[in-house]
Amino acid sequence: MANRVSASAQALELIATLKAKHGDVIFHQSGGCCDGSAPMLFPRSDFPLGGADVKLGEIGGVPFYMSKSQFTYWEHTHLTIDVVKGNGGMFSLERPSGLRFLTRSRLYSDEEFAALPPVEAVK
């Protein structure tokens, strides 16, 4: 079955390091305010989710969310979370590492899109 979000080996390594240091964490794809359109990693207890968010899947054992309104623009796109040198988002946990998470995207084929599971609504 196709998935909506995946991660590079380098991203998975950084996720594991940050999970070991910070415990329960979540990703939320930023919608462009303040830190641009970047995947942000937060301690789970520091980021309230609600009815305006959807879960796309998990990477490295970490749930990945974005707002429903943003998802309407990205629903035909597979997201691959990668890592590059630089400063992460102002509030994202990778910021002190000298690395930052980056979203790479590509359009699904018609066959892939038809095979996608639905996103999970947050309650």
C-alpha positions as CSV (number, residue, x, y, z in Angstrom):
1,M,0.0,0.0,0.0
2,A,1.2,3.5,-0.8
3,N,2.0,5.9,2.0
4,R,1.7,9.7,2.3
5,V,5.0,10.5,4.1
6,S,8.4,8.8,4.3
7,A,11.9,9.8,5.5
8,S,15.4,9.6,4.2
9,A,18.0,7.5,6.2
10,Q,19.6,10.7,7.4
11,A,16.2,12.0,8.7
12,L,15.5,8.7,10.4
13,E,18.9,8.9,12.2
14,L,18.2,12.5,13.4
15,I,14.7,11.5,14.5
16,A,16.0,8.6,16.6
17,T,18.6,10.9,18.2
18,L,16.0,13.6,19.0
19,K,13.5,11.0,20.3
20,A,16.2,9.6,22.6
21,K,16.9,13.1,24.0
22,H,13.3,14.5,24.1
23,G,11.0,11.5,24.5
24,D,7.5,11.5,22.9
25,V,7.6,13.9,19.9
26,I,5.4,14.7,16.9
27,F,5.9,16.3,13.5
28,H,3.7,19.1,12.2
29,Q,4.2,20.5,8.7
30,S,4.4,24.2,9.0
31,G,2.0,26.1,6.8
32,G,4.4,29.0,6.0
33,C,4.0,31.4,8.9
34,C,7.2,32.5,10.7
35,D,9.4,29.5,9.8
36,G,8.3,29.0,6.2
37,S,6.9,25.7,5.0
38,A,9.0,23.3,7.1
39,P,8.4,20.0,8.9
40,M,8.7,20.9,12.6
41,L,9.4,18.4,15.4
42,F,7.9,19.2,18.8
43,P,7.7,17.5,22.2
44,R,4.2,15.9,22.1
45,S,3.2,17.8,25.3
46,D,4.1,21.2,23.8
47,F,2.0,21.0,20.6
48,P,-1.8,20.9,20.9
49,L,-3.6,19.1,18.1
50,G,-7.2,19.6,17.3
51,G,-10.0,19.2,14.8
52,A,-8.2,21.4,12.3
53,D,-5.3,18.8,11.9
54,V,-5.0,15.4,10.1
55,K,-2.4,12.7,10.6
56,L,-0.7,11.6,7.4
57,G,1.2,8.7,8.9
58,E,4.4,8.0,10.8
59,I,8.1,8.3,10.2
60,G,10.6,6.7,12.5
61,G,7.8,6.0,14.9
62,V,6.8,9.6,15.1
63,P,3.3,10.7,13.9
64,F,3.2,13.3,11.2
65,Y,0.4,15.9,11.0
66,M,-0.6,19.0,9.0
67,S,-3.6,21.2,9.0
68,K,-6.7,20.1,7.0
69,S,-6.7,23.2,5.0
70,Q,-3.0,22.7,4.0
71,F,-3.7,19.1,3.2
72,T,-6.2,20.1,0.5
73,Y,-3.2,21.6,-1.4
74,W,-0.8,18.6,-0.7
75,E,-3.2,15.6,-0.9
76,H,-1.9,14.6,-4.4
77,T,1.7,14.8,-3.2
78,H,4.0,12.3,-1.5
79,L,6.2,13.9,1.2
80,T,9.7,12.8,1.9
81,I,11.3,14.3,5.0
82,D,15.0,14.8,4.6
83,V,17.8,16.6,6.4
84,V,20.1,19.3,5.2
85,K,22.7,21.5,6.9
86,G,21.3,24.7,8.4
87,N,19.1,26.1,11.2
88,G,15.8,24.4,11.8
89,G,12.6,26.1,12.5
90,M,12.7,28.5,15.5
91,F,10.8,26.1,17.7
92,S,11.7,22.8,16.1
93,L,13.8,20.4,18.2
94,E,16.6,19.9,15.6
95,R,17.5,23.6,15.6
96,P,20.6,23.3,17.9
97,S,22.0,20.4,15.8
98,G,23.2,22.4,12.9
99,L,20.8,20.4,10.7
100,R,17.2,21.0,9.6
101,F,14.4,18.9,8.4
102,L,13.2,19.6,4.8
103,T,10.2,18.4,3.0
104,R,10.7,17.1,-0.5
105,S,7.6,16.3,-2.6
106,R,6.5,14.6,-5.7
107,L,3.1,14.0,-7.3
108,Y,1.6,10.6,-7.0
109,S,0.8,8.5,-10.1
110,D,-2.9,7.8,-10.6
111,E,-2.3,4.3,-9.4
112,E,-0.5,5.4,-6.2
113,F,-3.2,8.0,-5.4
114,A,-5.9,5.4,-5.8
115,A,-4.1,3.1,-3.3
116,L,-3.6,5.7,-0.6
117,P,-5.2,5.1,2.8
118,P,-7.3,8.0,4.1
119,V,-5.8,10.5,6.5
120,E,-6.7,10.3,10.1
121,A,-8.8,13.1,11.6
122,V,-7.7,14.4,14.9
123,K,-10.4,14.7,17.5
